[in-house]
């Protein structure tokens, strides 16, 4: 039994696979994966990695679609394939796991109405598709509305306690509406991208010439993830923290034993299996106060760590959030718009 198998079988900690390449999905299932966290970037990567696998399905896409419609059609192909791979898990866990994620078009993510329309289309593909939205102000009514309809939601590009708690509050409002209407609530998965946050804080600390050991900064993402996890427990919020964007095995082992669901890239899965960490639960081990004190030298860490330090209207302007949303657009969605399709608009590369 490898570390991942131990983690999923012997502790409350679970993981989903962060890739849409078919062979990698199959390998992850063997190691205990309970879902797939696809996004536009990963969708484009699988189309590039095994084009012959997807081509028969791609050939069926109507030729007269707009570029945005074409991208959505490609996303549907990959997301529904992944969802079907986890259909059994979805049924066996009564809808708590077994999802594939359908991430919204990053270019419309400031428009709640457009996001809702697209999210409802995604949800119609399969009952184990979870709609993936950025953790920004415009998504708050979306999270509430989808949750009220009994649709699973995943909030991504989340790097702060403020974002996580705002999304959880919106979910709780929607969940209450669903229950009142006699609708079975579906889960909310709150992504916490700790590794990406660590990288961003290192960049900002270096640029601002802040005197801090880089080894201290590598604790930042885990500190925020643990804080959000504890707040959810204290406030009885039935949402699932989803640590993602891992950059090292320590991002996984620090949360071992928690009732969370990781999103793990194939690379991180392999690194963890090869490292074979000690089978110990570390979730109750807090980040030392001395480390938090050092991290407070970085203003962006304070904004991420303190609840309420970011107002909802500031979520989209938080540097690492904006940086990641831009990546999803220009290295994922736009390439999908142009995949095997002649550029016909202003957005191409």
C-alpha positions in Angstrom: 0.0 0.0 0.0 1.6 3.3 -1.1 1.2 6.6 0.8 -1.8 7.8 -1.3 -3.6 4.5 -0.8 -3.0 4.7 2.9 -4.2 8.3 3.1 -7.5 7.6 1.3 -8.2 4.2 3.0 -7.0 4.9 6.6 -7.7 8.6 7.1 -10.5 11.0 6.3 -8.3 12.6 3.6 -9.3 12.1 0.0 -7.9 13.2 -3.4 -9.1 13.9 -6.9 -6.9 13.7 -10.0 -5.7 17.0 -11.5 -5.4 16.0 -15.2 -7.6 14.9 -18.1 -5.2 12.5 -19.8 -7.0 9.2 -19.9 -4.1 7.0 -18.9 -3.3 9.3 -16.0 -6.9 9.1 -14.8 -6.8 5.3 -14.9 -3.5 5.3 -12.8 -5.0 7.8 -10.3 -8.1 5.6 -9.8 -5.7 2.8 -8.9 -4.2 5.0 -6.2 -7.6 6.0 -4.8 -8.7 9.1 -6.7 -12.4 9.9 -6.3 -12.9 12.6 -8.9 -11.2 14.8 -11.6 -10.4 18.5 -11.4 -10.3 19.5 -15.0 -9.9 23.1 -16.2 -9.3 24.8 -19.6 -5.5 24.4 -19.4 -5.8 20.7 -18.6 -8.4 20.2 -21.3 -6.1 21.7 -23.9 -3.2 19.6 -22.6 -5.0 16.3 -23.0 -6.1 17.3 -26.5 -2.4 17.9 -27.3 -1.1 14.8 -25.4 -3.4 12.2 -27.0 -5.1 13.8 -30.0 -5.8 10.5 -31.6 -7.9 9.5 -28.6 -10.1 12.6 -28.8 -10.2 13.2 -32.5 -13.4 11.0 -33.3 -15.3 13.1 -30.7 -13.8 16.4 -31.9 -14.8 15.6 -35.5 -18.5 15.6 -34.4 -18.3 19.3 -33.2 -20.4 21.4 -35.6 -18.1 23.6 -37.9 -20.3 26.7 -37.6 -19.8 27.3 -33.9 -18.3 30.6 -32.6 -14.9 30.3 -31.0 -16.4 30.5 -27.5 -18.9 27.8 -28.4 -16.1 25.7 -29.9 -14.1 25.9 -26.7 -17.2 24.9 -24.6 -17.8 21.9 -26.9 -14.2 20.7 -26.4 -14.6 21.2 -22.6 -17.8 19.2 -22.7 -16.1 16.3 -24.5 -13.4 16.0 -21.9 -15.5 16.8 -18.8 -18.2 14.2 -19.7 -15.6 11.6 -20.4 -14.0 12.2 -17.0 -17.4 12.3 -15.3 -18.3 8.9 -16.7 -15.0 7.4 -15.4 -16.2 8.3 -11.9 -19.9 7.5 -12.3 -19.6 4.5 -9.9 -17.9 6.6 -7.2 -20.6 9.3 -7.5 -23.3 6.7 -7.0 -21.5 4.8 -4.2 -20.8 8.1 -2.2 -24.3 9.4 -2.7 -23.0 12.4 -4.7 -20.3 13.4 -2.3 -17.5 12.5 -4.7 -17.2 11.2 -8.2 -17.4 14.5 -10.0 -15.6 16.1 -13.0 -15.3 19.8 -13.0 -16.5 22.1 -15.7 -14.7 25.4 -15.4 -16.4 28.5 -16.7 -15.1 30.7 -19.5 -12.6 33.0 -17.8 -13.5 35.9 -20.1 -17.1 36.1 -18.8 -16.3 35.7 -15.1 -17.1 39.3 -14.3 -20.7 38.8 -15.5 -22.9 36.8 -13.1 -25.7 36.3 -15.6 -23.5 34.9 -18.3 -21.8 32.7 -15.8 -25.1 31.3 -14.6 -26.3 30.6 -18.1 -23.0 28.7 -18.9 -23.1 27.0 -15.5 -26.6 25.6 -16.1 -25.5 24.3 -19.5 -22.6 22.5 -17.8 -24.8 21.0 -15.2 -27.1 19.6 -17.9 -24.2 17.5 -19.3 -24.3 15.1 -16.4 -25.4 15.0 -12.8 -21.8 14.5 -11.6 -20.5 17.7 -13.2 -19.5 20.3 -10.7 -19.5 23.9 -12.0 -16.1 25.5 -11.4 -16.1 29.3 -10.8 -13.5 31.8 -9.7 -13.6 33.1 -6.1 -14.5 36.6 -7.0 -17.3 39.0 -6.1 -19.4 38.3 -9.3 -19.4 34.6 -8.4 -21.2 35.1 -5.1 -24.7 35.2 -6.5 -23.8 32.4 -8.9 -22.7 30.1 -6.0 -25.9 30.8 -4.1 -28.1 30.3 -7.1 -26.5 27.0 -8.3 -26.4 25.7 -4.8 -30.1 26.5 -4.4 -30.8 24.4 -7.4 -29.0 21.3 -6.1 -26.0 21.8 -8.4 -22.5 21.0 -7.1 -20.0 23.9 -7.2 -16.3 24.3 -7.0 -14.8 27.7 -6.3 -11.3 28.1 -7.6 -8.5 30.7 -7.9 -8.9 31.1 -4.1 -5.9 32.3 -2.1 -7.3 33.9 1.0 -9.4 33.3 4.0 -11.7 36.1 3.0 -12.4 34.5 -0.4 -13.1 31.1 1.1 -15.4 32.4 3.8 -17.4 34.6 1.4 -17.9 31.6 -1.0 -18.9 29.4 2.0 -21.5 32.0 3.1 -23.0 32.2 -0.4 -23.2 28.4 -0.4 -24.9 28.3 2.9 -27.6 30.7 1.7 -28.1 28.6 -1.4 -28.1 25.4 0.5 -30.8 26.6 2.9 -33.0 27.6 -0.1 -32.5 24.1 -1.6 -33.5 22.4 1.6 -36.5 24.6 2.0 -37.6 23.7 -1.5 -37.1 20.0 -0.9 -34.0 19.7 -3.1 -31.1 17.5 -2.0 -28.1 19.9 -1.6 -24.9 19.1 -3.5 -21.4 19.7 -2.2 -19.3 22.9 -2.4 -15.6 22.4 -2.9 -13.5 25.4 -1.9 -10.1 25.3 -3.6 -7.1 26.6 -1.7 -4.1 27.0 -4.0 -1.4 27.0 -1.4 1.6 26.3 -3.7 0.7 29.1 -6.1 0.3 31.5 -3.1 3.7 30.5 -1.8 5.2 31.3 -5.3 3.4 34.7 -5.4 4.5 35.7 -1.9 8.1 34.8 -2.7 7.9 37.0 -5.9 6.4 39.9 -4.0 8.9 39.6 -1.1 11.8 39.5 -3.5 10.5 42.5 -5.4 9.9 44.5 -2.3 13.3 43.4 -0.8 11.7 42.0 2.4 14.1 40.3 4.6 12.6 36.8 5.0 13.9 33.3 4.6 12.3 31.6 1.5 11.9 28.5 3.7 9.5 30.5 5.9 7.4 31.5 2.9 6.8 27.8 1.9 4.5 27.6 5.0 2.2 30.3 3.9 -0.2 28.3 1.8 -0.5 25.6 4.4 -1.1 28.2 7.1 -4.1 29.6 5.2 -5.4 26.2 4.3 -5.4 25.0 7.9 -7.1 28.3 9.0 -9.9 27.9 6.5 -10.3 24.2 7.5 -10.6 25.1 11.2 -13.0 27.9 10.5 -15.3 25.6 8.5 -15.3 23.1 11.4 -15.9 25.8 14.1 -18.8 27.3 12.2 -20.3 23.9 11.1 -20.0 24.8 7.4 -20.6 21.6 5.4 -18.2 22.6 2.6 -15.1 20.7 1.6 -11.7 22.4 1.5 -9.8 21.3 -1.6 -6.0 22.0 -1.4 -4.7 22.4 -4.9 -1.8 23.9 -6.8 0.7 21.9 -4.7 4.4 22.4 -5.4 5.8 19.9 -3.0 5.1 16.8 -0.9 4.9 19.1 2.3 1.8 20.7 1.0 0.1 17.3 1.2 1.6 15.9 4.4 0.9 19.0 6.4 -2.8 18.5 5.9 -2.7 14.6 6.2 -5.6 13.3 8.3 -7.9 16.3 7.6 -11.4 15.8 6.2 -10.4 17.5 3.0 -10.2 16.5 -0.7 -6.9 17.3 -2.4 -6.5 18.1 -6.1 -3.3 16.3 -7.1 -1.4 16.6 -10.3 0.1 13.3 -11.7 3.6 14.8 -10.9 2.7 15.4 -7.3 1.2 11.9 -6.9 4.4 10.4 -8.2 6.6 12.6 -6.1 4.6 11.6 -3.0 4.7 7.8 -3.8 8.4 8.0 -4.4 9.1 10.0 -1.2 7.0 7.6 0.8 6.4 9.9 3.8 5.8 8.6 7.3 2.2 7.5 7.8 1.4 10.2 10.3 -1.5 12.7 10.5 -0.3 16.2 10.8 -3.5 18.2 10.5 -3.6 19.1 14.2 -0.1 20.5 14.1 -0.4 24.3 13.8 2.1 26.4 11.9 4.3 27.9 14.7 3.5 31.5 15.8 7.1 32.4 15.1 6.6 31.5 11.4 3.4 33.4 11.2 5.1 36.4 12.7 7.8 36.3 10.0 5.2 35.9 7.3 3.5 39.1 8.6 6.4 41.0 7.1 4.8 40.4 3.7 1.7 42.7 3.3 0.1 40.3 0.8 0.3 37.5 3.3 -1.6 39.6 5.8 -4.3 40.3 3.2 -4.6 36.6 2.5 -4.5 35.3 6.1 -6.7 37.7 8.0 -10.5 37.2 7.6 -12.0 40.3 6.2 -8.7 41.8 5.1 -9.9 41.5 1.5 -13.3 42.9 0.6 -15.3 41.1 -2.1 -14.7 43.8 -4.6 -11.0 43.3 -4.1 -11.0 39.6 -4.8 -10.5 40.0 -8.5 -7.7 42.6 -8.0 -5.7 40.4 -5.6 -2.5 39.9 -7.5 -2.3 36.1 -7.5 -6.0 35.8 -8.3 -5.7 38.0 -11.3 -2.5 36.3 -12.4 -4.1 32.8 -12.3 -7.3 33.9 -14.0 -5.3 35.3 -16.8 -3.4 32.1 -17.1 -6.6 30.1 -17.4 -7.8 32.4 -20.2 -4.6 32.7 -22.3 -3.1 29.3 -21.8 -6.3 27.3 -21.6 -9.5 28.9 -22.9 -8.1 30.8 -25.9 -6.1 27.8 -27.2 -9.4 25.8 -27.0 -11.2 28.5 -29.0 -8.5 28.1 -31.7 -8.0 24.3 -31.5 -8.4 22.9 -35.1 -10.3 26.1 -35.9 -9.2 29.1 -38.0 -9.0 32.3 -35.9 -12.1 34.4 -36.6 -12.0 37.0 -33.8 -9.8 39.3 -31.9 -8.8 36.8 -29.3 -6.2 34.4 -30.7 -2.6 33.7 -30.3 
